Structures are given as structure tokens and as C-alpha cells.
Amino acid sequence: MLNAVTIDGLWHHEKNHNYHFKWIHDSMADLHLLLDGRRLKAQARERRQAMQRILYEALRDAIAQGRLQAGAVLPSSRDLARDLAMARNGVIYAYEQLAAEGYVQPSRQGTVVAAFSAASSSVGQTRRRDQAASWPNAEVAQRVRHCNRRRTPEDDLRAFMPGMPALDAFPLRTWLRLCDRAARQGSTQDLGYRYAVGEPELRQAIATYLRVARGVRCHADQITMTDGTQHSLALCAQILADVGDTAWIEHPGYGGARTVLTQAGLTLQPVTVDAEGIAPPEDWWQSRPPRLIYITPSHQYPLGSVLSLPRRLHLIEQARRAGTWILEDDYDGEFRHDGPPLAAMQGQVADAPVVYLGTFSKSMFPALRLGFVVWPEALADRVMGVVGGLVLQGRPFEQRALAAFIDEGHFTRHLRRMRKLYAIRQAALREALQRHWPVPGQILGGQAGMHLVLSLPAADTALAQAAYQRGISPRPLSLYGTGGVAGFNGLVMGYANTHEDRMAKQVQTLVSAWQGL
Amino acid sequence: MLNAVTIDGLWHHEKNHNYHFKWIHDSMADLHLLLDGRRLKAQARERRQAMQRILYEALRDAIAQGRLQAGAVLPSSRDLARDLAMARNGVIYAYEQLAAEGYVQPSRQGTVVAAFSAASSSVGQTRRRDQAASWPNAEVAQRVRHCNRRRTPEDDLRAFMPGMPALDAFPLRTWLRLCDRAARQGSTQDLGYRYAVGEPELRQAIATYLRVARGVRCHADQITMTDGTQHSLALCAQILADVGDTAWIEHPGYGGARTVLTQAGLTLQPVTVDAEGIAPPEDWWQSRPPRLIYITPSHQYPLGSVLSLPRRLHLIEQARRAGTWILEDDYDGEFRHDGPPLAAMQGQVADAPVVYLGTFSKSMFPALRLGFVVWPEALADRVMGVVGGLVLQGRPFEQRALAAFIDEGHFTRHLRRMRKLYAIRQAALREALQRHWPVPGQILGGQAGMHLVLSLPAADTALAQAAYQRGISPRPLSLYGTGGVAGFNGLVMGYANTHEDRMAKQVQTLVSAWQGL
């Protein structure tokens, strides 16, 4: 054991050892503790670390914080090991580590604490938390200062959360079996960086599916994989538009798109949506020509309108003239309830200036994190090279499993089942609203997708908050609005992940939230 | 069968059917083919699609392309079904689909082709590929015009590719077993959107590991998961800096960081690296104060120098004064060859203005796509809310499997094995270079990591190209340079994924590439 006696800020080891440490006075109490062998061992046990590591850290902190001054000679490893009742190799480890990091230097006298500049040594002074908080830069950048969202996975599972598919109806066993098979058929050579554009099998499977099921005109070489629609949008903005370019977006519309396009440096121009979809004033093509137009033509998010054919063709024609790219987000186009799915806008006209964005978050499940972009044929080859410079891809086993899931028919089978299930759930929600909801208003949407909009005279945010407190998560329509345009009021109500038998009860909960306002 | 007779651009059906189509003259030939039942059936077989789909597409294209004019009355479903020898339900499907999409309208006369504006109908005219290519906007945005990279996974597996760990030494069976276990312990309720910051188990496992092995001062609440270091850097740039802010980067340095920080709108200031790491001129703190400094202090990429302790402390002190965040990229800090790993800069001083970036691409494998950011404590809570608004996370089973891989000791065991293996492979490369390499020069780096730098008098790009043609992939050092500062010449040679027994042969291949220049 090391027995320390302190005199006037100098600490001398008793007995016949020829070393001493010089300590700064106010840290003496710490240092008694610091080199007490029992204390160090207790720390090592508690933190499940080796003694050598604990010793190294204790010495390093003492040096960095100026408690052990430059020029001080450390005891020999043999002496210190004996005093601390630890293995000598452990002390050697600590000294070598300190030397490698520049805290000490070997010299003729032994191991000596290294000298730092005055500026440096003051760095180490212990700072209190309130000092840290007063750093001039202890705030996030302007461009994200409005962001503050702390939703948990559990919040997303509550009744009426929009955008959540029926998780318990997903064939998880089949999916895991295909993942397992893909992994077993793979090898360690698949573990490196993968194709930036995605695995060839998956791109091929998606192209075939899109041609048949969504009327998209494409081949696999136009497709690049992403982590989902937000990533797809970020790539589109980066690859197709420069900072300061204008993007038209739907109002009300998808907040995620707003965030991503703003972060990419674009100027957003909201375009109000009516019953036939987006309706830009004709003179805007001259007065605020867009580089990009972001739309959800199959099922406008959140209002649910379907972009009419004349508007589609007119938009394509104007975009072609203006050198604009239309970003078609087909997030839930598979789920049409009054007939087979509508064809995608991308395929309605040959060589349309349309970029098609697809996601497996709704058709499979959100945690999968796979989406894709179908680039226009005229640009596809060039884009592949750009994506190679911007994106790092991996996850070959999952991508191949998804390709098999599509190719072997599980995907269309699952979609068919979900289309039926969502129709049942929508009907249950409509019926429950008609029976229990006391406020005059409209139910919008419902031809397709996974949500309805319940229009309200006002106070949608207050109602959504009250509902949340009662355990359900409809979202206020005004949240989907874009600053500078008159707001909408209502609730966006997802029904896909809420069981039809519980729909009436959940609507009654909403009614009681309304009555409690 | 439908027998068609054409007269003057009008197509009349023979016999007693009371309908007719009006066709634009020049597309007559197409339309004979279009509604020939045998032809449609052949198409259906060939494309493996239902007849109803083929019929729908044929009619849709004819309408969109103006070959079938507004006001034309389609045959009754009964008649057309008989003529095409297909089921009547199939014709009804096609008509309903066309009606839903706005191509036709039901009327008293039957199903009538809808009217479009003149502008719209001209859209449908068939365009040739060269017309498409002449679109004014058929080019990518300015900001990505320099990007063009078409590397395949196979390229990355060649000898000497930097940044590639020893894939065949990865314990894939163990990993897959843990993934399988995590999936089986999970449920469909895990398939929704997950915590934006990552799974709690994994963040906890990482925090514990970092404290012990890397000397990072952190707890789990400071950690957010990402897809890898490029994603981490993009988040840091977005969250900590605004457009136009200055970032100091190492020269030569990591090209991926350059790309990401530029895309985030930052102004880059290259800082030349010497044997002790980054060395910014003192007056730059006034003349070009940075918002961010991106560095690789444990093992400078690519030169391999270790940032000295005085420079670390000085940098921290100056950054604190200037309100600068230091981004510490610890990409391969685990693999130190002349002693235990050096502590991370983040932990050297309490409350340092350092953001620590870690990745599992080297310590596990690149295709995993998992990395993380350790945010400064003073900012952590605020950042969690911002990340919640910017990031969508999933993949809970993989994240939990990684947590188990760390917690159950597989991770440190694998790192220990790789440290030994990489030391052997580095020694083999050094020996082979000393024996076979004919050009006077230096070997830089090697205290840590997975690559060496072989300095060259000139022509590194030409040599790297010649080497690539012979099947090996060392990378030219000049590629790591930043415009505006004098270049470096040499080869960055990864050794981690090249077997020690093949090292001499691969170096001889490099020699022959040099001799063939």
C-alpha cells in the first residue's frame, strides 16, 4: 500500500523510495484517492476494467488536469506495482500508453511528465456543467432550430396513426425464412461495400413488378435503391436541383418532403390542392418556374384526392417545356379500394419528365428501410455514376430476400390481402364516425390508401393533443400545411393498423377527447 | 376475331356492330395490331400478364397518343369480349380502369373517349429517344456534376483496396446466429418506425464499449445511430453548421468527408497534415474561423500520422474559444499495432467541444451500414429532438444483434484477432515492398490501421490505373488531395483484406505495373 503524507502541496512518499510527485494544492484530496490501491481495485471491479486501465486513466486525468505537473518523475514500474499490489506488467502498460499518447516521456531519470504550453494545460481544468452550457456554440445550427420531435415507436403503434401498415398482418415468418436463406446462400465476400445503386436481383424484381402492377415504364437500369422516400427525395433534390432552385410542393402535403427539400437548399412554393389534386395557377410557370414539383398523384397525402388525367397530362406537358422534373411519390398507390390500382403518372406518357419514388415502408413494413427511385431513361446512366459518388450501400442479404419475396409471389399476395383488410378497416372507421362523431363535417379521401381525413371547423391541434393523452394518435391536418397559405383544419386518421373490431371504441375515445376540450 | 377495314383514316367495323373508332391516319397500321385478339394474347403470354391488362394498356396508349380521338364510342364490353375471344369481365376491368384514370367516360351512348386540351393531347405524340435526350434539363445539377463513380463490389475486393477489412476472417456464422435470435425474440410490433436515435440496447452497448476501449466520456443518451460515417458527417454538418460556414479538413484527407461537407453547403478550408497530424496556421483562427474541424486524430487518413498530444490539447482549447466543433473520425482507431489503442481525443479533456464519429464498417463489415455519433453532453438532449425530425430509423433486429455481439464479447474478441492478423499482413507488405519495390521512397504510417502509404516521386494516378488493369487496387494519394494546395504523390495500400501469403505476389504485380508505365 502507498501511504501518502501531504505537506504544503507537495506530496512525498515515505520510506526509501527516490521519487516524489508535485501536486497542485487544491487537488490533494483527489490524489489520496487516486493512488490508493484498494480504491483503484474497487473501481476496477465496479467498472469491470483491468487495473492497468484504471491506473492509466487516473494518471492521465491527473496530468491532463494539471494536478500532476510537467517535469514530475513517476515511480519506477517495479515500485509502483508493489505499492499498489498489482502486476508490474500492468504499470508498464499504463506508462507505455501514457507515453504513446504524449503525456509522459522516458528520460534518464525515469518516466517524466511531459510539458505542455500554458494554454494547453489550462484546458484541463475541471469545468462545471454550467460552464459547458455557456459555450457560445452550444446550440444547433439555424437550419435545424425548428426541429424537435421525440416520437417513440410506441407512439406510432397507437390507433389512427397515419402511415402505419397493419404490422400484425405482415407474414414475418415467411420474410425471416427468405432472409435466412439469402444469408446462407451468401458468403463473407458479400460483406464489403455493395453496389451503390442496389443489388441487381432486387432492381430487376422491382422493375418487373412496377411495369405490371403500376404501369411504370422502366427497366432495372433506371432504378436505384434508397433507405426510404426521405432518402429518395434528398437524392433527387441533390442530383436534380441546385441551391436556390424552386420546388413546388402540395399544400397541405407531406411534412417529410418539406423538411428534406428545405434542407437541400431549395425554395419551396406551396401549391394548394383541391378535389382533383394539385392546381398551380397557370402564370406561375413564368413567375416562379420550378425545377422540381413534388406530388402524390395516386392518392394525395393527406387529403386523398386523385390527380385527374387532364391535370396529369397538362402538368407533364408544362414540365417538359419548362425543364422541370416531376417527383411522383407513389407511397400507397397499391391500396386502391374502388377498383384496381391507378397507373402511375410516370407511365402514362412516353418519356415523361417524371421521377418515380417508391417505398416498401407501407407495402412491407417501415423498419425495413428500403425505398427506390426510378430515374428518367434520358438521365439514368448519368445518374448511376453520381449515385456511385454519393451513396454507400450494403445489406445484400436483405435486398436479395426482398427480391425473392417479390419474385416468388409473396409480395403481390400480401398486397392483395392488405387491400381487402384495409377496405374492411376503412369501412369500420366510416361507420364508427357516422354513428358516434357529433360534429358536422366531411370525410375526405378513402378511394385509396390507409387513412381518411375528418374535416373540422377548428382546433384540430388541441383535439389531437387531447386524443394523444387518451392513448390514440390521429394527426392534426393543420400540421400538414405550409406557412404562408391559409390553413386546413381536420384530423388525418390512419386505419390500417387499427383492428376493425376496436374501431368503434377508438372513435368513442376521440369523441370523449372532443367533449373534454 | 375483329376484322378491320380502313378507309380514309376512319376505321369501320364490319357487320352489325353499331360502333366505330375514328383513328388518326398515320397510326392505322398500329391499330390493326392493337386490337387483334391473337396478337394481344401472344403479348399476354409473353409478358405473363392477364389479357385484361394488355387490353387496358393498348387502349390507354391509343388514347394518350391521340390515335383514339375524343368522343369516340368504344364497343360494348359484350361485343368486344366476343370479338377478342376473351372474358367479358376482362373488358369491363379495362373500361373501369380507363374510366377511373379519366381516359374514358360512361355516357348514354356507352363508353366514350374523354376530351383533353389541345396542349395535353400533343403530349402523347410518340417521341424518339433523341428528342428525349434534347430536353433542356436532361443533365444533373451543377452541385453533383463532378461526381462519376462506377465501382463494383468486386473492385473493392481486389488486393490493396484501402478501407476494406478482412472479410473472410469475420465470424459470419456467429453473427447470423445472433441476428436470427434477435429476430425470433422480436415480434411484428417491432416492424414500425423505430427510435430515430437507434435501439436503446445498442446505444448502451456502444457507450460501455467506448468508455472502456476508446476512453470516450459518454453515456448512451449522447449516442445516435447512423448508416455509417458519411451519414454521421451529413448529420453533423446539418445540425452544427449553416450554409456558408467554414469547415477545416485535412489535406490530404478523406474524400467522402469532402463530398458530404460540400453538399451540406459548407466552405472547405484544407489544412495540410504533417508527421504530427493537422497543423493549422495560428492566424487562421482569426482570418478563417471554422465552425467545424474534421480530423482523424488516432490515425490520419490516409497518411497515418497520430495527432500529437500538445496539438490535440491546443486544438481543443482554440476550438472552445472560437465556438468550433471538432469532428473526430475514429474510423480505425481500434487497430493499433505498436501498443494498445490510443485514447480518443473526445475523452482526453472533460467537456471537450468534440463530436466523436464511429463506424462498424471496419470493425465489423462495410455492408452492415451502421455507424454512430457521440454528441457533446451540453448539446445531446437538444440534438436528440433534431435527429427525431430528420432521421427515420428501422432495423431493430440487426441493431439488437449488434448489441448482443458487443455485450457477449464477440466484438472485442474479433477486434483482438484482427489486430494480430493486420499486424501480420502489414509486416508481410512491408517485407514485400522492401524486397521487390525498385523505387526509392518512404513507407508512411503503420502504427495503426489497415493501410500504408508508399511515397512516389510522381505519376501515382498513372501507376494506380496500370495496377488496376492488372487486377489490384492501390489508390493514388493525389486523389486524397484537395484543390488549391500542392499535391502529394504516392499509393495508399490497404493490406487488411489481402492474405499475407499472397502479399509478395501482389507487390510483384505492382512492380510490373510500374515497369510497364
Contacts between the chains, C-beta under 8 A, distances in Angstrom:
chain1	res1	chain2	res2	distance
A	47	B	212	7.5
A	48	B	212	7.8
A	49	B	212	5.7
A	53	B	212	7.2
A	57	B	215	7.3
A	60	B	343	7.3
A	60	B	348	7.7
A	64	B	313	7.7
A	64	B	348	6.1
A	64	B	349	6.1
A	65	B	350	7.9
A	93	B	340	6.9
A	96	B	339	5.6
A	96	B	340	7.9
A	97	B	339	6.7
A	97	B	340	5.8
A	97	B	342	7.9
A	97	B	343	7.8
A	100	B	338	7.5
A	100	B	339	5.2
A	100	B	342	6.1
A	101	B	309	5.7
A	101	B	342	5.5
A	101	B	343	6.1
A	101	B	348	7.9
A	102	B	308	5.5
A	102	B	309	2.9
A	102	B	310	6.8
A	103	B	309	6.3
A	114	B	309	7.2
A	116	B	309	7.6
A	116	B	310	5.7
A	116	B	313	6.0
A	117	B	310	6.7
A	117	B	314	6.7
A	119	B	314	6.4
A	119	B	317	5.3
A	120	B	310	6.0
A	120	B	313	3.8
A	120	B	314	5.4
A	120	B	317	6.2
A	121	B	313	7.8
A	122	B	317	7.2
A	123	B	313	5.1
A	123	B	316	5.7
A	123	B	317	4.6
A	123	B	320	7.6
A	123	B	349	5.3
A	124	B	313	7.6
A	124	B	349	5.8
A	124	B	350	7.8
A	126	B	350	6.1
A	127	B	350	5.9
A	127	B	351	4.8
A	129	B	377	8.0
A	129	B	378	7.9
A	131	B	351	7.5
A	132	B	351	4.3
A	132	B	376	7.9
A	132	B	377	6.9
A	132	B	378	4.4
A	133	B	378	5.4
A	135	B	320	7.0
A	135	B	323	6.8
A	135	B	353	6.7
A	135	B	378	6.2
A	136	B	323	4.0
A	137	B	240	7.9
A	137	B	291	7.8
A	137	B	323	3.7
A	137	B	324	7.1
A	137	B	325	6.7
A	137	B	353	7.2
A	138	B	376	7.7
A	138	B	378	4.6
A	138	B	379	5.8
A	139	B	379	7.7
A	139	B	382	7.2
A	140	B	239	5.2
A	140	B	240	6.8
A	140	B	379	7.1
A	140	B	382	5.8
A	140	B	383	6.5
A	140	B	386	5.6
A	141	B	238	7.1
A	141	B	239	6.1
A	141	B	240	5.7
A	141	B	241	5.4
A	141	B	242	4.8
A	141	B	245	7.9
A	142	B	242	4.9
A	143	B	238	6.8
A	143	B	242	5.5
A	143	B	243	7.1
A	144	B	238	6.2
A	144	B	239	5.4
A	144	B	386	4.8
A	144	B	389	7.5
A	144	B	390	7.0
A	147	B	385	6.6
A	147	B	386	4.4
A	147	B	388	7.5
A	147	B	389	3.4
A	147	B	390	6.2
A	148	B	385	3.8
A	148	B	386	6.8
A	148	B	388	7.3
A	148	B	389	6.6
A	149	B	196	7.5
A	149	B	385	6.3
A	149	B	388	3.8
A	149	B	389	4.2
A	150	B	384	6.9
A	150	B	385	5.6
A	150	B	388	5.2
A	151	B	193	7.8
A	151	B	196	7.7
A	151	B	388	6.4
A	152	B	195	6.8
A	153	B	190	7.7
A	153	B	192	5.7
A	153	B	193	6.5
A	153	B	194	5.4
A	153	B	195	6.3
A	156	B	192	4.9
A	156	B	193	5.2
A	157	B	189	6.4
A	157	B	192	5.9
A	164	B	192	5.9
A	164	B	193	7.8
A	167	B	188	4.6
A	167	B	189	6.1
A	167	B	191	4.9
A	167	B	192	6.0
A	168	B	188	4.8
A	168	B	189	7.5
A	170	B	188	5.6
A	170	B	191	6.0
A	172	B	187	7.8
A	172	B	188	5.3
A	172	B	191	7.3
A	176	B	180	7.8
A	176	B	183	5.3
A	176	B	184	7.7
A	179	B	183	7.6
A	180	B	176	7.9
A	180	B	180	6.5
A	183	B	176	5.3
A	183	B	179	7.6
A	184	B	176	7.8
A	187	B	172	7.9
A	188	B	167	4.6
A	188	B	168	4.8
A	188	B	170	5.6
A	188	B	172	5.3
A	188	B	365	8.0
A	189	B	157	6.4
A	189	B	167	6.1
A	189	B	168	7.4
A	190	B	153	7.7
A	190	B	367	6.5
A	191	B	167	4.9
A	191	B	170	6.0
A	191	B	172	7.3
A	191	B	365	3.7
A	191	B	366	6.8
A	191	B	367	4.9
A	191	B	368	7.7
A	192	B	153	5.6
A	192	B	156	4.9
A	192	B	157	5.9
A	192	B	164	5.9
A	192	B	167	6.0
A	192	B	365	7.1
A	192	B	366	5.2
A	192	B	367	6.3
A	193	B	151	7.8
A	193	B	153	6.5
A	193	B	156	5.2
A	193	B	164	7.9
A	193	B	366	4.6
A	193	B	367	7.0
A	194	B	153	5.3
A	194	B	367	5.5
A	195	B	152	6.8
A	195	B	153	6.3
A	196	B	149	7.5
A	196	B	151	7.7
A	212	B	47	7.6
A	212	B	48	7.9
A	212	B	49	5.8
A	212	B	53	7.3
A	215	B	57	7.4
A	227	B	227	6.8
A	227	B	392	7.7
A	228	B	392	5.9
A	230	B	392	5.9
A	238	B	141	7.1
A	238	B	143	6.8
A	238	B	144	6.1
A	238	B	263	6.3
A	239	B	140	5.2
A	239	B	141	6.1
A	239	B	144	5.4
A	240	B	137	7.9
A	240	B	140	6.8
A	240	B	141	5.8
A	241	B	141	5.4
A	242	B	141	4.8
A	242	B	142	4.9
A	242	B	143	5.4
A	243	B	143	7.1
A	243	B	243	7.3
A	243	B	265	6.6
A	245	B	141	7.9
A	256	B	392	8.0
A	259	B	389	6.7
A	259	B	390	6.9
A	263	B	238	6.3
A	263	B	390	7.5
A	265	B	243	6.6
A	265	B	265	6.2
A	291	B	137	7.8
A	308	B	102	5.5
A	309	B	101	5.7
A	309	B	102	2.9
A	309	B	103	6.2
A	309	B	114	7.1
A	309	B	116	7.6
A	310	B	102	6.8
A	310	B	116	5.6
A	310	B	117	6.7
A	310	B	120	6.0
A	312	B	102	8.0
A	313	B	64	7.6
A	313	B	116	6.0
A	313	B	120	3.8
A	313	B	121	7.7
A	313	B	123	5.2
A	313	B	124	7.6
A	314	B	117	6.6
A	314	B	119	6.4
A	314	B	120	5.3
A	316	B	123	5.7
A	317	B	119	5.3
A	317	B	120	6.1
A	317	B	122	7.2
A	317	B	123	4.5
A	320	B	123	7.5
A	320	B	135	7.0
A	323	B	135	6.8
A	323	B	136	4.1
A	323	B	137	3.7
A	324	B	137	7.1
A	325	B	137	6.7
A	338	B	100	7.5
A	339	B	96	5.6
A	339	B	97	6.7
A	339	B	100	5.2
A	340	B	93	6.9
A	340	B	96	7.9
A	340	B	97	5.8
A	342	B	97	7.9
A	342	B	100	6.1
A	342	B	101	5.5
A	343	B	60	7.3
A	343	B	97	7.8
A	343	B	101	6.1
A	348	B	60	7.7
A	348	B	64	6.1
A	348	B	101	7.8
A	349	B	64	6.0
A	349	B	123	5.3
A	349	B	124	5.9
A	350	B	65	8.0
A	350	B	124	7.9
A	350	B	126	6.2
A	350	B	127	5.9
A	351	B	127	4.9
A	351	B	131	7.5
A	351	B	132	4.3
A	353	B	135	6.7
A	353	B	137	7.3
A	365	B	188	8.0
A	365	B	191	3.8
A	365	B	192	7.1
A	366	B	191	6.9
A	366	B	192	5.2
A	366	B	193	4.6
A	366	B	392	7.5
A	366	B	394	6.1
A	367	B	190	6.5
A	367	B	191	4.9
A	367	B	192	6.3
A	367	B	193	7.0
A	367	B	194	5.5
A	367	B	394	3.4
A	367	B	395	6.2
A	367	B	396	5.9
A	368	B	191	7.7
A	368	B	394	6.1
A	368	B	395	7.8
A	369	B	392	7.3
A	369	B	393	7.5
A	369	B	394	4.1
A	369	B	395	6.0
A	376	B	132	7.9
A	376	B	138	7.7
A	377	B	132	6.9
A	378	B	129	7.9
A	378	B	132	4.5
A	378	B	133	5.4
A	378	B	135	6.2
A	378	B	138	4.6
A	379	B	138	5.7
A	379	B	139	7.7
A	379	B	140	7.1
A	382	B	139	7.3
A	382	B	140	5.8
A	383	B	140	6.5
A	384	B	150	6.9
A	385	B	147	6.6
A	385	B	148	3.8
A	385	B	149	6.2
A	385	B	150	5.6
A	386	B	140	5.6
A	386	B	144	4.8
A	386	B	147	4.3
A	386	B	148	6.8
A	388	B	147	7.5
A	388	B	148	7.3
A	388	B	149	3.7
A	388	B	150	5.3
A	388	B	151	6.4
A	389	B	144	7.4
A	389	B	147	3.3
A	389	B	148	6.5
A	389	B	149	4.3
A	389	B	259	6.7
A	390	B	144	7.0
A	390	B	147	6.2
A	390	B	259	6.9
A	390	B	263	7.5
A	392	B	227	7.6
A	392	B	228	5.9
A	392	B	230	5.9
A	392	B	256	8.0
A	392	B	366	7.5
A	392	B	369	7.3
A	393	B	369	7.5
A	394	B	366	6.1
A	394	B	367	3.3
A	394	B	368	6.1
A	394	B	369	4.2
A	395	B	367	6.1
A	395	B	368	7.8
A	395	B	369	6.0
A	396	B	367	5.9
